[in-house]
C-alpha cells in the first residue's frame, strides 16, 4: 500500500487483470494510470473500446486517465480513447522512445474551451519531464490530430 498526503485516504495498488478491475469500478478515481504492455505490445483486453468505456466510467467527474501507449502510432487505439472520452485527449510523444503518453479527461480538467484545452496541453508538454533523462518530452497532439 502507498500513502497520500495527510488527511487524504490511502492510495492502494492492486495486482490483477486491469480490464477486470476497471470494469468493477464506478466514479472511483481522480487519476487512473495504464501502463500495461510487454515485448509484444499492449494486450488486447487493454486496447478494446469496452476497456476505455470502463476507464471513463471508473473516473471521478473531473478524473483523468493517463495511458502509456507502446509504439505510439496506433490510430485505432486513439480512436477508441477519443470515442470514450468525447475527444478530450492530449497525446505527448516521447523524444527518446516510440511511446506516447495519452491524457484523457472525463470532465473539464483539461479546460472548457478548445483554447483552454490547447493551453493545458502545452502545460503538460512543458511541465514534468516525461522522458526520464532530463530532456523534455516532445510533440503534443490533440484529439483531431491522432
C-alpha positions in Angstrom: 0.0 0.0 0.0 1.1 3.5 -0.8 0.1 6.6 1.2 -1.1 10.1 0.2 -0.7 13.4 2.0 -2.1 13.8 5.5 -5.8 13.9 5.8 -6.5 12.0 2.5 -7.4 8.4 2.1 -4.5 6.0 1.4 -3.6 5.1 -2.1 -3.8 1.4 -2.8 -2.2 -0.6 -5.6 -3.8 -3.8 -6.9 -2.2 -6.7 -8.8 -4.8 -8.2 -11.0 -6.2 -8.1 -14.6 -6.6 -4.4 -15.3 -9.6 -4.8 -17.6 -11.5 -6.8 -15.0 -10.5 -4.4 -12.2 -11.6 -1.3 -14.1 -14.9 -2.9 -15.1 -15.9 -3.2 -11.4 -15.3 0.5 -10.6 -17.7 3.4 -10.9 -16.7 7.0 -10.4 -13.8 6.0 -8.1 -10.6 7.5 -9.3 -9.1 11.0 -9.7 -6.3 9.6 -11.7 -6.1 6.2 -13.4 -2.8 5.2 -14.9 -2.5 2.4 -17.5 1.0 1.1 -18.4 0.3 -2.4 -19.5 2.5 -3.9 -22.2 5.2 -6.4 -22.8 7.6 -7.2 -25.6 4.7 -8.0 -27.9 2.8 -4.7 -27.2 -0.4 -4.0 -25.3 -2.7 -6.9 -24.5 -6.0 -6.9 -26.4 -8.1 -6.5 -23.3 -6.3 -3.2 -22.5 -7.0 -1.9 -26.0 -10.7 -2.5 -26.5 -13.5 0.0 -26.8 -15.1 -1.6 -23.8 -11.9 -1.1 -21.7 -11.8 2.6 -22.5 -15.5 3.0 -21.8 -14.9 1.3 -18.5 -12.0 3.6 -17.7 -14.2 6.6 -18.4 -16.9 5.2 -16.0 -14.3 4.4 -13.3 -13.1 8.0 -13.1 -14.5 10.7 -10.8 -16.3 13.5 -12.6 -13.1 15.5 -13.0 -10.8 12.5 -13.3 -8.1 11.9 -15.8 -6.7 8.8 -17.4 -3.0 8.5 -18.2 -2.0 5.8 -20.7 1.5 4.8 -21.8 1.0 3.7 -25.4 3.6 1.3 -26.6 4.7 2.2 -30.2 2.6 5.4 -30.1 1.3 5.2 -33.6 -1.9 3.1 -33.1 -4.8 5.1 -34.8 -7.4 2.5 -33.7 -6.4 2.8 -30.1 -6.5 6.7 -30.2 -9.9 6.5 -32.0 -11.3 4.3 -29.1 -10.0 6.8 -26.5 -11.5 9.7 -28.4 -14.8 7.9 -28.6 -14.9 7.0 -24.9 -13.6 10.4 -23.7 -15.6 12.6 -26.2 -12.4 13.8 -27.9 -11.0 15.2 -24.6 -7.5 13.7 -25.1 -4.0 15.0 -25.4 -1.1 12.9 -26.6 2.5 13.6 -25.8 5.1 11.8 -27.9 8.4 10.9 -26.2 11.6 12.1 -27.7 13.6 9.1 -26.6 11.3 6.2 -27.3 8.4 5.2 -29.6 5.9 5.5 -26.8 3.2 8.1 -26.4 1.6 9.3 -23.2 -2.1 10.0 -23.6 -4.1 12.1 -21.1 -7.8 11.6 -21.4 -10.2 13.7 -19.3 -13.6 12.8 -18.1 -14.6 16.3 -17.2 -13.2 19.8 -17.8 -9.9 19.2 -16.0 -8.1 20.0 -19.3 -10.3 23.0 -19.9 -13.8 24.1 -21.0 -12.9 25.5 -24.4 -10.7 24.5 -27.2 -8.3 27.3 -26.3 -8.1 26.2 -22.6 -7.7 22.6 -23.7 -4.8 23.6 -26.0 -3.2 25.8 -23.3 -3.4 22.9 -20.8 -1.9 20.5 -23.3 1.1 22.8 -23.6 1.4 22.8 -19.8 1.5 19.0 -19.9 4.2 19.1 -22.6 6.4 21.6 -20.8 5.5 20.6 -17.2 7.0 17.5 -15.6 9.7 15.8 -17.7 8.3 12.6 -19.1 11.4 11.4 -20.9 13.3 10.5 -17.8 16.7 11.6 -19.0 16.3 15.2 -18.2 15.0 16.1 -21.7 11.6 17.5 -22.2 9.1 15.2 -23.9 8.2 16.0 -27.5 5.3 16.8 -29.7 1.8 17.4 -28.3 -1.1 16.2 -30.4 -4.7 16.8 -29.8 -7.7 14.6 -30.4 -8.2 15.8 -34.0 -4.5 15.1 -34.8 -4.1 11.5 -33.6 
